[in-house]
Amino acid sequence: MVPRRVLVTGASRGIGRAVAVAFAELGDRVAVHCGANRGDAEETLRLLSGEGHVVVVGDLGDPEVAGRVVDDVVRVLGGVEVLVNNAAVAPTGANRHAVADVTYEDWQAAWRRMVDVNLLGAANLTYRVARHLVDRGAAGSVVNVGSRGAFRGEPDFPAYGATKAALHAFGQSMAVALAPHGIAVTSVAPGFVATERQEGKLVGAGGDELRGQSPFGRVGTPQEVAAAVLYLASPDAAWASGTVLDLNGASYLRT
């Protein structure tokens, strides 16, 4: 397969880093995006096989910055064929916004930030990459990293669950809109994944509960998510366009 140019957002750690590593191992050139922590992104860069990779930095919650990120990747790599929308404002203790526990101001702040990055940031990047491909007359792929929380609910982080559900729906709309241009759009919906950010949750009784959610008795790995993204971004998966692939070890089954 001819090497592709791939933009992976939120690639400084966790799932994004694993995805970037997987594409590089195929011989693709990767743009490693980070929101602000360039040091972690540079570490991802050092882990990539081959040459010609690049780091791009920018807050995707700002539409102008999101556009600049795509422009920078196109300029430095000479184009882009694959976009992986992985960057997101993830649930943390600092942005927990259960209705009974937060002020109206904190509620609004959590929603605004998650909508701006998780949904609008991905939508704006998709627009810019899709227009780049359409204008070139080139085929390509977009893979969105959603969440199991889009289906089972996130009572302490409703904005997170809602934005991930919206991201899945957005991906399906784009799958229909972009198929005539040879652009496939898919999503993955991981359950709990053992990233660096989640290490503390896997200790003690809390970790046992998380592992017990799956009949496999464990949680997912970033590499398992990366393997699915790699397949969905391949030409062989074009007929899967529009799909939302569950990656949760049978911990939540949709009907």
Buried (B, 14 or more C-beta within 10 A) or exposed (E): EEEBBBBBBBBBBBBBBBBBBBBBEBEBBBBBBBBEEBEBBEBBBEEBBBEBBBBBBBBBBBBEBBBBBBEBBBEBBEBBBBBBBBBBBBBEEEBBBEEEEBEEEEBEBBBEBBBBBBBBBBBBBBBBBBEBBBEEEBBBBBBBBBBBBBBBEBEBBBBBBBBBBBBBBBBBEBBEEBBEBBBBBBBBBBBBBBBEBBEEBBEEEEBEEBBEBBEEEBBBBBEBBBBBBBBBBBEEBBEBBBBBBBBBBEBBEEE
